[in-house]
Amino acid sequence: MICSLPGILFGFIAGLLAVGGGFLMSPLLMWMGYVTKKAVATSTIACCFHRVLVLSHMRHRDIPI
């Protein structure tokens, strides 16, 4: 639960600023003690997972474009 709160906060900020979440999540993960490679890899996996979900919703026409 503690790790999900920064994700929610930075996701909200990224949405308001219209920037990618990895732009904010990688430095946060490094601040939390992750090695740089692990922080970047974690952000990349999260972005790829998000992309797959968005494409799935677009394919099934669940969200308007």
N, C-alpha and C positions, 0 to 999 in steps of 0.2 A: 504494500500500500504506500509506503514512504517513497518508493521509486516511481510510482505512477503519478504522484502529485506534481513533481516538476515537469513531467511529460504533458500533463493536462495544461499546466500553466504556460509552458512554452508553446504548446500547440495553439492555445488561444492567442498568445502574442503574435505568433507567426501568421495566424489567420488575419489578425488586425493589420499587420504590416505588409501582408501579401508577399512574404518571403518563405523560402523553404525551411522546414523544421530542422533539417540537419545543420543549417546555419547557426541555430541556437543550441541544439542538443549536443553536438560534439564538444563545444567548450564546457557545457554543463557536466557532461560525463567525465571529461578530463579533470574538472574541478573536484568531482566526487572521488577521484583516485584511479580512474581507468587509465591504462596505457593508451597513448595516442592511436596506435593501430586498432586497438580493441574499440575505442570510442568511435572512430570513423567507420569501422565495420558494423558496429551496432546501429549507427545512424543509417547506413546504407541499407541494411537488411530491413529496417523499419520503413524506409522510403519505398523499397521494392515491394514489400508486403502491402503498403498503402496503395501503390500503383496497381497491383493485381486486383485489389478490392474495387477500386474505381473503375477499372476496365470491365470487371464482372458486372457491376451495376449498370454501366453504359450499355453492355451487350444485352442485358435483360430489360433495358429501358426503365429502370427504377428511378433514375434521376433525370430531370430535364437538362438539355444542353442548350 
